[in-house]
Every structure is written in C-alpha cells, then in structure tokens.
Amino acid sequence: MNIKKILIILFSALLAAIVADILITYVNPLILQNDQANLTKVNHKGQKDIHFVEVKNIIITLQSSEGREIYLLLELALSTDSEANMNRTIALLPAVRSSTVDLLSNLDFKTIHDLSIPELRKKMMAAYERDFTTLDITMPFDNVIISKIVYQ
C-alpha cells in the first residue's frame, strides 16, 4: 500500500470515530430521555388542559407460589393539570418508579394478578400519596393510568 491509501484509511477511521462520539454524547441521551418520559397535552373546548407523562419499562421481579421468579413489565401515564405540574412530575419520576417497585415487589404474583386494573391503580395511588407525604412533597399528578402490564 502506498502512503496515500494509508492516509485515506486513517482519515476515514478518524472521521468515523468523531461521528460515533457525537452520536453517543449528544444524540443518545436525547433518545433515552424521550423514551423514559413522553409528554402529551390534551385540551378540549371549554375544559382544562390535561398533560400526560409516560413512565415506560418499569420491571419488577415477583415470586410465584412455587418459588419461581416472574417478571412484571409496567408502563404508566401520569396525568397532571398544568405544565408546571407536568415538569414537577418529570423531575419526580425516580420517586414514582421507586414507590411503584416498593409497592409491587412486596406482593406475590397471584395477589397482583388477581387484582383488577382499577384496584391496582387505587393501590398505586395510595402508595404514591403515602410516599410523597413522607417526603413532604405535594403530589404533582392527579391520576395514574396503566397503559401496559405484561407478566412473564
């Protein structure tokens, strides 16, 4: 190989490394952030605004009565009444995730599986209210919606 081909290969490799660094540093965090909390705003004529913050991929390990591990995948949407509360909800997503995992990981598979969705939502809202009160924080969302629940 002559020196010209070697320089072209080295330059191409350097350019590829720079592009990869830019993608990893700047684009990947944006993709992850949008994946964790998708935002939606709904406004009907004469009604107040409703904002939704999606909480994706909450994975919880449950125990079956036979001692097997069963995985629960949850995706939620938290509804708020203002943009300010939507932003507060986003900031408090780690507390929401923690409260959800704490509540559900202490129950066995059969107990959770036998709950209706409205009953599960009630338990989750009660846990959120309890945990936010413990943290001395006003809960910035009004409701939790279970958009996906998968047992494996």
SULFENJO-V119102 format. One record per residue. N is the residue number from 1. RES is the residue in three letters. OMEGA is omega in degrees with one decimal (NA if undefined). Layout:
BEGIN
n=N res=RES omega=OMEGA
n=N res=RES omega=OMEGA
END
This chain:
BEGIN
n=1 res=MET omega=177.3
n=2 res=ASN omega=-174.5
n=3 res=ILE omega=-178.7
n=4 res=LYS omega=179.4
n=5 res=LYS omega=178.7
n=6 res=ILE omega=178.7
n=7 res=LEU omega=178.6
n=8 res=ILE omega=178.6
n=9 res=ILE omega=178.7
n=10 res=LEU omega=178.8
n=11 res=PHE omega=178.4
n=12 res=SER omega=178.6
n=13 res=ALA omega=178.0
n=14 res=LEU omega=178.9
n=15 res=LEU omega=178.1
n=16 res=ALA omega=178.4
n=17 res=ALA omega=179.0
n=18 res=ILE omega=179.0
n=19 res=VAL omega=178.8
n=20 res=ALA omega=178.6
n=21 res=ASP omega=179.0
n=22 res=ILE omega=179.6
n=23 res=LEU omega=-178.5
n=24 res=ILE omega=-174.6
n=25 res=THR omega=-171.4
n=26 res=TYR omega=-174.8
n=27 res=VAL omega=-177.2
n=28 res=ASN omega=177.6
n=29 res=PRO omega=177.9
n=30 res=LEU omega=178.9
n=31 res=ILE omega=179.6
n=32 res=LEU omega=-180.0
n=33 res=GLN omega=179.3
n=34 res=ASN omega=179.4
n=35 res=ASP omega=-177.2
n=36 res=GLN omega=-176.6
n=37 res=ALA omega=173.9
n=38 res=ASN omega=-174.1
n=39 res=LEU omega=178.2
n=40 res=THR omega=176.9
n=41 res=LYS omega=-179.9
n=42 res=VAL omega=177.8
n=43 res=ASN omega=176.2
n=44 res=HIS omega=-178.1
n=45 res=LYS omega=176.1
n=46 res=GLY omega=-179.6
n=47 res=GLN omega=179.8
n=48 res=LYS omega=176.9
n=49 res=ASP omega=173.1
n=50 res=ILE omega=179.3
n=51 res=HIS omega=178.6
n=52 res=PHE omega=173.5
n=53 res=VAL omega=-179.9
n=54 res=GLU omega=175.8
n=55 res=VAL omega=-174.3
n=56 res=LYS omega=169.0
n=57 res=ASN omega=169.4
n=58 res=ILE omega=-177.7
n=59 res=ILE omega=-176.2
n=60 res=ILE omega=176.4
n=61 res=THR omega=179.2
n=62 res=LEU omega=175.6
n=63 res=GLN omega=174.7
n=64 res=SER omega=179.4
n=65 res=SER omega=177.3
n=66 res=GLU omega=179.8
n=67 res=GLY omega=178.2
n=68 res=ARG omega=174.6
n=69 res=GLU omega=176.4
n=70 res=ILE omega=-177.9
n=71 res=TYR omega=178.1
n=72 res=LEU omega=175.7
n=73 res=LEU omega=178.8
n=74 res=LEU omega=167.0
n=75 res=GLU omega=-174.4
n=76 res=LEU omega=168.1
n=77 res=ALA omega=179.1
n=78 res=LEU omega=-177.8
n=79 res=SER omega=178.3
n=80 res=THR omega=-176.8
n=81 res=ASP omega=-179.3
n=82 res=SER omega=178.2
n=83 res=GLU omega=178.4
n=84 res=ALA omega=178.1
n=85 res=ASN omega=176.1
n=86 res=MET omega=178.8
n=87 res=ASN omega=176.6
n=88 res=ARG omega=178.4
n=89 res=THR omega=178.1
n=90 res=ILE omega=-179.7
n=91 res=ALA omega=-176.7
n=92 res=LEU omega=179.6
n=93 res=LEU omega=176.4
n=94 res=PRO omega=178.0
n=95 res=ALA omega=178.1
n=96 res=VAL omega=178.7
n=97 res=ARG omega=-179.1
n=98 res=SER omega=-179.6
n=99 res=SER omega=179.3
n=100 res=THR omega=-179.7
n=101 res=VAL omega=-179.8
n=102 res=ASP omega=-179.3
n=103 res=LEU omega=-169.7
n=104 res=LEU omega=-179.5
n=105 res=SER omega=177.5
n=106 res=ASN omega=177.5
n=107 res=LEU omega=176.3
n=108 res=ASP omega=-174.8
n=109 res=PHE omega=-175.8
n=110 res=LYS omega=-179.9
n=111 res=THR omega=-179.6
n=112 res=ILE omega=-177.5
n=113 res=HIS omega=-179.1
n=114 res=ASP omega=179.0
n=115 res=LEU omega=171.0
n=116 res=SER omega=179.4
n=117 res=ILE omega=176.9
n=118 res=PRO omega=178.0
n=119 res=GLU omega=178.7
n=120 res=LEU omega=177.7
n=121 res=ARG omega=178.9
n=122 res=LYS omega=178.5
n=123 res=LYS omega=-179.2
n=124 res=MET omega=179.2
n=125 res=MET omega=177.6
n=126 res=ALA omega=178.4
n=127 res=ALA omega=178.8
n=128 res=TYR omega=179.4
n=129 res=GLU omega=179.2
n=130 res=ARG omega=-176.3
n=131 res=ASP omega=177.6
n=132 res=PHE omega=176.0
n=133 res=THR omega=177.6
n=134 res=THR omega=178.9
n=135 res=LEU omega=-177.8
n=136 res=ASP omega=179.2
n=137 res=ILE omega=174.0
n=138 res=THR omega=-178.3
n=139 res=MET omega=-173.1
n=140 res=PRO omega=179.5
n=141 res=PHE omega=-173.7
n=142 res=ASP omega=-171.2
n=143 res=ASN omega=172.5
n=144 res=VAL omega=177.7
n=145 res=ILE omega=177.9
n=146 res=ILE omega=-177.4
n=147 res=SER omega=177.6
n=148 res=LYS omega=173.9
n=149 res=ILE omega=-176.5
n=150 res=VAL omega=175.4
n=151 res=TYR omega=176.9
n=152 res=GLN omega=NA
END
